[in-house]
Amino acid sequence: MSTNLTGSKTILAKLMATENFTVEHMHVKTARFDIESRVLTCPIWKDMDGDLYDLLMGHEVGHALFTPLDGAHEALSNRGTKYKRFLNIVEDARIEKLIKRKYPGLKRSFVNGYVDLLKRDFFGINDLNGQLDVLNLMDRINIYCKVGNSFVIKFNDEERALLNEVETLETFDDSVRVTTKIW
């Protein structure tokens, strides 16, 4: 991606988040947003098109807008790294829904960006040949919420009820409640 385009996308991310946070472009495995220091890190990858960039920036702007600092620290304080991973999956589903609701023009970029990530085997599932039943519940929820239309992902009745709860989250407190229920 050209320097001019990354500069304009950086400005766009700040405008979308309605704050002047720091945006870094680095050779990292994935995008991230540090809620405390207010730094958005966007990866520099080979053949990164505008849709993929918009997906990554839109996702992280979603955290900037909708994931509270206090709530995240409180929820993670005494449950360990596995709980943090669960909460991140659930919270990702919520913030992606909210950012696409706030900026409907991102929907197409998210679809195209996730197709690109699937081609890159970003989720490490290409060797499964579409047989996602072997994945644990949280990984299936994560894949379903991001690229569910690309695969048939099976859930039993109890799992489907939990997935439905994940899909209807509106607040961070909802994310913590559902994560704890799954936990």
C-alpha positions as CSV (number, residue, x, y, z in Angstrom):
1,M,0.0,0.0,0.0
2,S,1.4,3.4,-0.9
3,T,2.5,6.0,1.6
4,N,-0.1,8.4,0.3
5,L,-2.9,5.8,0.8
6,T,-1.7,4.8,4.3
7,G,-1.6,8.5,5.2
8,S,-5.2,9.1,4.0
9,K,-6.4,5.8,5.7
10,T,-4.7,6.9,8.9
11,I,-6.6,10.2,8.8
12,L,-9.8,8.3,8.0
13,A,-9.4,6.0,11.0
14,K,-8.9,9.0,13.3
15,L,-12.0,10.7,11.9
16,M,-14.1,7.5,12.3
17,A,-12.9,7.1,15.9
18,T,-13.5,10.8,16.5
19,E,-10.1,11.1,18.3
20,N,-6.6,11.8,17.5
21,F,-5.0,8.5,18.5
22,T,-1.7,7.3,17.2
23,V,-1.6,5.1,14.1
24,E,1.5,2.9,13.4
25,H,2.2,0.8,10.4
26,M,4.5,-2.0,11.2
27,H,5.5,-5.5,10.1
28,V,3.3,-7.4,12.6
29,K,1.1,-10.5,12.3
30,T,-2.2,-8.7,12.9
31,A,-3.8,-5.3,13.6
32,R,-4.3,-4.3,17.2
33,F,-5.6,-1.4,19.2
34,D,-4.1,-0.6,22.6
35,I,-7.0,0.7,24.6
36,E,-4.9,2.2,27.3
37,S,-2.2,4.0,25.2
38,R,-4.7,4.7,22.3
39,V,-2.3,3.3,19.7
40,L,-3.7,1.6,16.6
41,T,-1.2,-0.7,14.9
42,C,-1.9,-1.7,11.3
43,P,0.2,-4.5,9.7
44,I,2.2,-4.0,6.6
45,W,1.6,-7.1,4.5
46,K,2.4,-8.0,0.9
47,D,-0.4,-7.3,-1.6
48,M,-2.6,-5.6,0.9
49,D,-5.6,-4.0,-0.9
50,G,-7.9,-1.3,0.3
51,D,-10.7,-3.6,1.5
52,L,-8.3,-5.6,3.7
53,Y,-6.9,-2.4,5.1
54,D,-10.4,-1.0,5.7
55,L,-11.4,-4.2,7.5
56,L,-8.3,-4.1,9.8
57,M,-8.7,-0.4,10.5
58,G,-12.5,-0.6,10.9
59,H,-12.1,-3.5,13.3
60,E,-9.6,-1.6,15.5
61,V,-11.6,1.6,15.3
62,G,-14.5,-0.5,16.6
63,H,-12.4,-1.2,19.7
64,A,-11.5,2.5,20.0
65,L,-15.1,3.4,20.0
66,F,-16.8,0.6,21.8
67,T,-14.4,-1.3,24.1
68,P,-14.0,0.6,27.4
69,L,-10.7,0.8,29.2
70,D,-12.0,0.2,32.7
71,G,-14.2,-2.6,31.7
72,A,-11.5,-4.5,29.9
73,H,-9.0,-4.3,32.8
74,E,-11.6,-5.3,35.4
75,A,-12.9,-8.2,33.4
76,L,-9.4,-9.6,32.8
77,S,-7.9,-8.9,36.2
78,N,-8.3,-12.4,37.8
79,R,-9.3,-14.9,35.2
80,G,-6.2,-15.5,33.2
81,T,-5.2,-15.6,29.5
82,K,-7.7,-18.2,28.3
83,Y,-10.5,-16.1,29.6
84,K,-9.0,-13.0,27.9
85,R,-8.9,-15.0,24.6
86,F,-12.6,-15.9,25.0
87,L,-13.5,-12.3,25.8
88,N,-11.6,-11.1,22.8
89,I,-13.5,-13.4,20.5
90,V,-16.9,-12.4,21.9
91,E,-16.0,-8.7,22.0
92,D,-14.7,-8.8,18.4
93,A,-18.1,-10.1,17.3
94,R,-19.8,-7.2,19.2
95,I,-17.5,-4.4,18.0
96,E,-17.6,-5.6,14.3
97,K,-21.4,-5.5,14.4
98,L,-21.4,-2.0,15.9
99,I,-18.8,-0.5,13.6
100,K,-20.7,-1.8,10.5
101,R,-23.9,-0.4,12.0
102,K,-22.2,3.0,12.5
103,Y,-20.5,3.0,9.1
104,P,-22.5,0.8,6.8
105,G,-20.1,1.4,3.9
106,L,-17.6,-0.8,5.7
107,K,-19.8,-3.9,5.2
108,R,-18.4,-4.7,1.7
109,S,-14.9,-4.1,2.8
110,F,-15.3,-6.5,5.7
111,V,-16.7,-9.2,3.4
112,N,-13.9,-8.7,0.8
113,G,-11.2,-8.4,3.5
114,Y,-12.2,-11.6,5.2
115,V,-12.2,-13.4,1.8
116,D,-8.6,-12.1,1.5
117,L,-7.7,-13.3,5.0
118,L,-9.1,-16.8,4.2
119,K,-7.0,-17.0,1.1
120,R,-3.9,-16.1,3.2
121,D,-5.0,-18.8,5.7
122,F,-5.0,-16.2,8.4
123,F,-7.2,-18.3,10.6
124,G,-5.1,-21.5,10.1
125,I,-8.1,-23.5,8.8
126,N,-7.3,-24.2,5.2
127,D,-5.9,-27.7,5.9
128,L,-9.3,-28.6,7.5
129,N,-10.9,-28.7,4.0
130,G,-14.1,-27.1,5.4
131,Q,-14.4,-29.6,8.2
132,L,-14.6,-27.1,11.0
133,D,-16.3,-29.5,13.4
134,V,-12.9,-30.4,14.8
135,L,-12.5,-26.8,16.2
136,N,-13.4,-25.9,19.7
137,L,-16.5,-23.9,20.4
138,M,-14.7,-20.5,20.7
139,D,-12.9,-21.0,17.4
140,R,-16.1,-22.0,15.6
141,I,-17.8,-18.9,17.1
142,N,-14.9,-16.7,15.9
143,I,-14.9,-18.1,12.4
144,Y,-18.7,-18.0,12.1
145,C,-19.0,-14.4,13.3
146,K,-16.2,-13.3,10.8
147,V,-16.8,-15.5,7.7
148,G,-19.8,-17.7,8.5
149,N,-21.2,-17.4,5.1
150,S,-18.1,-19.1,3.6
151,F,-18.5,-22.4,5.5
152,V,-21.1,-24.7,7.0
153,I,-20.3,-24.5,10.7
154,K,-22.1,-26.9,12.9
155,F,-23.4,-26.1,16.4
156,N,-25.5,-28.2,18.6
157,D,-28.6,-26.7,20.3
158,E,-26.7,-25.5,23.4
159,E,-23.9,-24.0,21.3
160,R,-26.4,-22.4,18.9
161,A,-28.1,-20.7,21.9
162,L,-24.7,-19.3,23.0
163,L,-23.9,-18.2,19.5
164,N,-27.2,-16.4,19.3
165,E,-26.3,-14.5,22.5
166,V,-23.0,-13.5,21.0
167,E,-24.7,-12.2,17.9
168,T,-27.1,-10.0,19.9
169,L,-24.5,-8.3,22.2
170,E,-24.8,-4.5,22.5
171,T,-22.6,-3.5,25.5
172,F,-19.3,-4.5,26.8
173,D,-21.1,-5.7,30.0
174,D,-23.0,-8.0,27.7
175,S,-19.8,-9.3,26.3
176,V,-18.4,-10.1,29.8
177,R,-21.7,-11.7,30.8
178,V,-21.8,-14.0,27.7
179,T,-18.1,-14.8,27.9
180,T,-18.5,-15.8,31.6
181,K,-21.5,-18.0,30.6
182,I,-19.4,-19.7,27.9
183,W,-16.4,-19.9,30.3
